């Protein structure tokens, strides 16, 4: 099973394009840091999210925002370079970069506060108070 999850910052605003068949595909770059100090390393992921979910997500994310992503990781070759790709299956908005702020985040609906304790399938979870078309992402019920 190819299932990769990461948290990172958006390196460029999301762009939505359409295939010749009219299918939407949204893409963005995600910077994922590992290590610390002199050993800090940044890995760039070329993320794609297909369909209406991607279109809605693109309206809500900007360069510098924090995202949690889950998807199928792969690589592609272009002009002699290898790029890491992620076909995103699930995404969570974790905060936006405030104007003039270098590192902190502010919370957004569906962000970190709601992710602190994962729901179990046996929990008596409250009904979602938002309509499906209000949400720019879909969470995995009982997942994470």
Order of alpha helices (4+ residues) and beta strands (2+ residues): beta-beta-beta-beta-alpha-beta-beta-alpha
